[in-house]
Amino acid sequence: MNMTEFLSWSFLATFVGAAAVTSLLTQFLKNIGVLSKMPTQALSYLIALFVLLISTAATGGFLQPWTVWALIPFNAVLVSTSSNGAYQAIVRTKGKS
């Protein structure tokens, strides 16, 4: 991804892109309405799942083999836990300053 561009579907389909967007959307949405009652880790997983589903569809189309789609829930766990861990690391280091 060129740093002079906004997000692209191909960037969202990568681990780093999905984790970054998941982290940003989780922090933005976690205190809004009904979502504020949901545990943050569950919200993060649902966001990661959604990001991976739409980016997979956008980059490869819906006609991809079932094996690609079957891995998305597992990859969403990795993306979600990574984005949660990155946020906690920032909070932890910010508290030490």
C-alpha positions as CSV (number, residue, x, y, z in Angstrom):
1,M,0.0,0.0,0.0
2,N,1.3,3.4,-1.0
3,M,1.2,5.7,2.0
4,T,-0.3,8.5,-0.1
5,E,-3.5,6.4,-0.7
6,F,-6.5,5.7,1.4
7,L,-7.5,2.1,2.2
8,S,-8.0,-0.4,-0.6
9,W,-9.7,-3.8,-0.7
10,S,-6.4,-5.5,-1.3
11,F,-4.9,-3.9,1.8
12,L,-7.9,-4.8,3.9
13,A,-7.5,-8.4,2.8
14,T,-4.1,-8.5,4.4
15,F,-3.5,-9.4,8.1
16,V,-2.1,-5.9,8.9
17,G,-4.9,-4.1,7.1
18,A,-7.7,-6.2,8.7
19,A,-6.2,-5.8,12.1
20,A,-5.8,-2.0,11.8
21,V,-9.3,-1.5,10.6
22,T,-10.7,-3.9,13.2
23,S,-8.9,-2.0,15.9
24,L,-10.1,1.4,14.7
25,L,-13.7,0.3,14.2
26,T,-13.8,-1.4,17.6
27,Q,-12.6,1.7,19.4
28,F,-15.0,3.8,17.4
29,L,-18.1,1.6,17.9
30,K,-17.7,0.1,21.4
31,N,-19.5,2.9,23.2
32,I,-22.4,3.4,20.8
33,G,-25.9,2.3,21.6
34,V,-26.5,-1.4,21.9
35,L,-22.9,-2.2,21.1
36,S,-21.8,-0.7,24.4
37,K,-23.5,-3.7,26.2
38,M,-21.5,-6.2,24.1
39,P,-18.1,-7.4,25.4
40,T,-15.4,-5.6,23.5
41,Q,-13.6,-8.8,22.4
42,A,-16.9,-10.1,20.9
43,L,-17.5,-6.9,19.1
44,S,-13.9,-7.0,17.8
45,Y,-14.4,-10.5,16.5
46,L,-17.6,-9.6,14.7
47,I,-15.9,-6.6,13.1
48,A,-12.9,-8.7,12.0
49,L,-15.2,-11.3,10.6
50,F,-17.1,-8.7,8.6
51,V,-13.9,-7.0,7.4
52,L,-12.5,-10.4,6.2
53,L,-15.8,-11.4,4.6
54,I,-16.2,-8.2,2.5
55,S,-12.5,-7.9,1.6
56,T,-12.4,-11.6,0.5
57,A,-15.5,-11.0,-1.6
58,A,-14.2,-7.8,-3.0
59,T,-10.8,-9.1,-4.0
60,G,-11.7,-12.6,-5.2
61,G,-15.4,-12.6,-5.7
62,F,-18.0,-14.9,-4.3
63,L,-17.0,-17.7,-6.5
64,Q,-13.9,-18.6,-4.5
65,P,-13.6,-22.2,-3.3
66,W,-15.3,-23.1,0.0
67,T,-11.9,-23.6,1.6
68,V,-11.2,-19.9,1.3
69,W,-14.5,-19.1,3.0
70,A,-14.0,-21.8,5.7
71,L,-10.8,-20.2,6.9
72,I,-12.3,-16.7,7.4
73,P,-13.8,-17.4,11.0
74,F,-10.4,-18.7,12.1
75,N,-8.5,-15.8,10.6
76,A,-11.0,-13.4,12.3
77,V,-9.9,-14.8,15.6
78,L,-6.2,-14.0,14.8
79,V,-7.1,-10.5,13.5
80,S,-9.4,-9.8,16.5
81,T,-6.9,-10.9,19.2
82,S,-4.1,-9.0,17.4
83,S,-6.0,-5.8,17.3
84,N,-7.1,-6.2,20.9
85,G,-3.5,-6.9,22.0
86,A,-2.2,-3.9,20.1
87,Y,-4.7,-1.6,21.7
88,Q,-3.9,-2.9,25.2
89,A,-0.2,-2.4,24.5
90,I,-0.8,1.2,23.6
91,V,-2.9,1.8,26.7
92,R,-0.2,0.1,28.9
93,T,2.7,2.1,27.5
94,K,0.7,5.3,27.6
95,G,0.0,4.7,31.4
96,K,3.8,4.4,32.0
97,S,4.7,7.8,30.6
